[in-house]
Amino acid sequence: MATNKHISSYIETVKATLDNLDAQALDQLIEAFATTYEAGGNIYTMGNGGSGASASHAAGDFLKGASYGLDKRFKMICLNDNLPSMMAIANDIGWSDIFIEPLKNFLGPNDLVIGISGSGNSSNVVKALEYAKERGVTTVAMTGFKGGKIGQIADLHVHAPVMDMEVTEDIHMVIFNIVKKAMMERYLGENPSMGGTYDSRVS
């Protein structure tokens, strides 16, 4: 019985958080992806722990799912995914520099930088978004809890309004999937995952 209460409570929290998402922020995030794609820019994602997994998952979805069948593809890169360079930076320079250092190598004027942090206060994400902002590159903060520092730094704040890390992570992946589906519909046509060049059976 206690387990059932936990299940229903968790599901209700997820539902309530989804209901309270800022629809305008989601629209703006979709347009930020489209603007970056059309300008030929790179989209960078980053985060720690579960947020890092979400950053990597989203990049993989856009590398294949949102790009398959397009002549011009999405260029989405997760800054977590080069483990040797990330650990070298952490060891030789410091953990707070693991995301800013690769941005110094790659960041261009038409790019989009997305920082994911439940608390919004992860120092390495803060530092990277500050760097991108200083160079006039569009920045996005994806947060939970109270939004933290990156919610104040970024050009666009996409906030999961919940004081729960696990639910925050769930909501962030829902948001990425919403954007992915919007991009697929815009550039591949209606219901692309139901047929055509995109085969949903392989996912």
C-alpha positions as CSV (number, residue, x, y, z in Angstrom):
1,M,0.0,0.0,0.0
2,A,2.8,2.4,0.9
3,T,4.5,1.7,-2.5
4,N,1.2,2.5,-4.3
5,K,1.1,5.9,-2.5
6,H,4.6,6.6,-3.6
7,I,3.8,5.8,-7.2
8,S,0.6,7.9,-7.3
9,S,2.4,10.8,-5.5
10,Y,5.2,10.8,-7.9
11,I,3.0,10.6,-11.0
12,E,0.8,13.5,-9.6
13,T,3.9,15.6,-9.1
14,V,5.1,15.0,-12.6
15,K,1.6,15.9,-14.0
16,A,1.4,19.1,-11.9
17,T,4.9,20.2,-13.0
18,L,4.0,19.6,-16.7
19,D,0.8,21.6,-16.2
20,N,2.8,24.5,-14.7
21,L,5.4,24.7,-17.4
22,D,5.8,28.1,-19.1
23,A,4.4,27.6,-22.6
24,Q,5.9,30.8,-23.9
25,A,9.4,29.6,-22.8
26,L,8.9,26.3,-24.6
27,D,7.9,28.2,-27.8
28,Q,11.0,30.4,-27.4
29,L,13.2,27.3,-27.0
30,I,11.7,25.8,-30.2
31,E,12.5,29.0,-32.1
32,A,16.0,29.1,-30.6
33,F,16.7,25.7,-32.0
34,A,15.2,26.6,-35.4
35,T,17.2,29.8,-35.6
36,T,20.4,28.1,-34.7
37,Y,19.8,25.3,-37.2
38,E,18.9,27.6,-40.0
39,A,22.0,29.7,-39.3
40,G,24.2,26.6,-39.4
41,G,25.2,27.0,-35.8
42,N,26.1,24.3,-33.2
43,I,23.9,23.5,-30.2
44,Y,25.9,22.7,-27.1
45,T,24.5,20.9,-24.1
46,M,26.0,20.2,-20.7
47,G,25.2,19.2,-17.1
48,N,26.3,17.1,-14.2
49,G,25.1,13.7,-13.1
50,G,21.6,13.0,-14.3
51,S,21.6,16.4,-16.0
52,G,24.7,15.3,-17.9
53,A,22.9,12.2,-19.0
54,S,20.0,14.3,-20.2
55,A,22.4,16.5,-22.1
56,S,24.0,13.5,-23.8
57,H,20.6,11.9,-24.5
58,A,19.3,15.0,-26.2
59,A,22.4,15.4,-28.3
60,G,22.0,11.8,-29.5
61,D,18.4,12.4,-30.4
62,F,19.2,15.4,-32.6
63,L,22.2,13.7,-34.2
64,K,20.0,10.9,-35.4
65,G,16.3,11.2,-34.7
66,A,15.8,14.9,-35.7
67,S,18.4,14.8,-38.5
68,Y,17.8,11.5,-40.3
69,G,16.4,12.3,-43.7
70,L,17.6,15.9,-43.8
71,D,20.3,17.1,-46.2
72,K,21.1,19.8,-43.7
73,R,21.5,18.2,-40.2
74,F,21.4,19.4,-36.7
75,K,24.8,20.0,-35.2
76,M,24.2,19.2,-31.5
77,I,27.2,18.4,-29.3
78,C,27.2,17.4,-25.6
79,L,30.2,18.8,-23.8
80,N,30.0,15.8,-21.4
81,D,30.8,13.2,-24.1
82,N,34.5,13.6,-24.6
83,L,35.5,11.9,-21.3
84,P,39.3,12.0,-21.7
85,S,39.4,15.8,-22.4
86,M,36.8,16.4,-19.6
87,M,38.8,14.5,-17.1
88,A,42.1,16.1,-18.2
89,I,40.6,19.5,-17.7
90,A,39.2,18.5,-14.3
91,N,42.5,17.1,-13.2
92,D,44.9,19.8,-14.6
93,I,42.7,23.0,-14.3
94,G,39.7,22.3,-12.2
95,W,36.2,20.8,-12.3
96,S,34.5,24.2,-12.7
97,D,36.3,24.6,-16.1
98,I,35.2,21.3,-17.8
99,F,32.6,23.0,-20.0
100,I,34.1,26.4,-20.5
101,E,37.4,25.1,-21.9
102,P,35.9,23.2,-24.9
103,L,33.6,26.2,-25.6
104,K,36.8,28.2,-26.0
105,N,37.8,25.8,-28.8
106,F,34.5,25.7,-30.6
107,L,32.1,28.5,-29.8
108,G,30.8,30.5,-32.8
109,P,28.5,33.5,-33.1
110,N,25.5,31.5,-34.5
111,D,25.6,28.9,-31.7
112,L,23.2,28.0,-28.9
113,V,24.5,27.0,-25.5
114,I,22.2,25.0,-23.2
115,G,23.1,24.5,-19.5
116,I,21.2,21.9,-17.5
117,S,21.2,22.0,-13.7
118,G,18.5,21.1,-11.3
119,S,19.6,23.6,-8.7
120,G,20.8,26.1,-11.3
121,N,24.0,26.6,-9.3
122,S,26.4,24.1,-10.7
123,S,29.7,26.1,-10.9
124,N,30.9,24.6,-14.2
125,V,27.6,25.3,-15.9
126,V,27.5,28.8,-14.5
127,K,31.0,29.5,-15.8
128,A,30.2,28.2,-19.3
129,L,27.0,30.2,-19.7
130,E,28.8,33.3,-18.4
131,Y,31.5,32.8,-21.1
132,A,28.9,32.3,-23.9
133,K,27.0,35.4,-22.7
134,E,30.1,37.5,-22.8
135,R,30.6,36.5,-26.4
136,G,27.1,37.4,-27.4
137,V,26.0,33.8,-28.0
138,T,22.4,32.8,-27.2
139,T,22.2,30.9,-23.9
140,V,19.5,28.7,-22.4
141,A,19.2,27.6,-18.7
142,M,17.2,24.4,-18.0
143,T,16.6,24.2,-14.3
144,G,14.3,23.0,-11.5
145,F,13.9,24.1,-7.8
146,K,14.2,27.9,-7.7
147,G,16.2,28.3,-10.9
148,G,19.5,29.3,-9.3
149,K,22.2,31.4,-10.9
150,I,21.9,30.1,-14.4
151,G,18.2,31.0,-14.5
152,Q,19.3,34.6,-14.0
153,I,22.3,34.5,-16.4
154,A,20.7,32.9,-19.5
155,D,18.8,34.6,-22.3
156,L,16.1,32.0,-21.9
157,H,15.1,30.2,-18.7
158,V,13.2,27.0,-19.2
159,H,12.2,26.1,-15.6
160,A,10.7,22.9,-14.2
161,P,8.8,24.4,-11.2
162,V,9.3,21.6,-8.7
163,M,11.5,21.0,-5.6
164,D,12.4,17.5,-6.7
165,M,15.5,16.4,-8.6
166,E,14.1,13.2,-10.1
167,V,11.0,15.0,-11.4
168,T,13.1,17.8,-12.7
169,E,15.2,15.3,-14.8
170,D,12.0,13.7,-16.1
171,I,10.6,17.1,-17.1
172,H,13.8,18.2,-18.9
173,M,13.7,15.1,-21.1
174,V,10.0,15.8,-21.9
175,I,11.0,19.3,-22.9
176,F,13.8,18.0,-25.2
177,N,11.4,15.6,-26.8
178,I,8.8,18.3,-27.4
179,V,11.5,20.4,-29.1
180,K,12.7,17.4,-31.1
181,K,9.2,16.6,-32.3
182,A,8.6,20.2,-33.2
183,M,11.8,20.3,-35.3
184,M,11.0,17.0,-37.0
185,E,7.5,18.3,-38.0
186,R,8.9,21.6,-39.2
187,Y,11.7,20.2,-41.3
188,L,10.6,16.6,-42.2
189,G,6.8,17.1,-42.4
190,E,3.8,16.1,-40.3
191,N,4.2,12.9,-38.1
192,P,7.6,12.1,-39.4
193,S,8.0,9.2,-36.9
194,M,5.0,7.5,-38.4
195,G,6.6,6.8,-41.7
196,G,8.6,8.3,-44.6
197,T,12.4,8.5,-44.1
198,Y,12.1,8.1,-40.4
199,D,11.5,4.5,-39.2
200,S,10.2,4.4,-35.7
201,R,10.8,0.7,-35.5
202,V,14.6,1.2,-35.1
203,S,14.3,3.3,-32.0
